[in-house]
Amino acid sequence: MGDGALMQIGEVAERTGLSLRTIRYYEEVGLVVPSARSQGGFRLYTDADVDRLQVVKRMKPLEFTLEQMRDLLAIVDRLSTDVRQGRAEREELLDTLAGYREAVHERCAALRAQLATAEEFAATLTSHIDALRESAAPRAATGN
């Protein structure tokens, strides 16, 4: 998109892979509020709104709470506004953002460990199935 055009919720759902219900829920809880409404009352979203939804979508499977999502979005908003922060406030915001980055790295490591365990289990099952099929094959061939 990028041309500043406003999108209705259906297009946003297509672009983000989120359901209409989920997008409406994120509005209800104050995470992503549409930038405008049509004369008929339809939600209208900007590219920035879609970007916010993508952030929330990425945080959700990493088990961040709604409050943590709100906090991170507020920090990003504060850092990206034209309003200049004092050096101390900016450093505090950046430190908090770095804390979220560290939490993401930790959760990614935990997910990698879970994936490795799952893959190991799948390989074990495959070996068992292959072994059982091989041990059953000669009996079937001899008619026992």
Order of alpha helices (4+ residues) and beta strands (2+ residues): beta-alpha-alpha-beta-beta-alpha-alpha-alpha
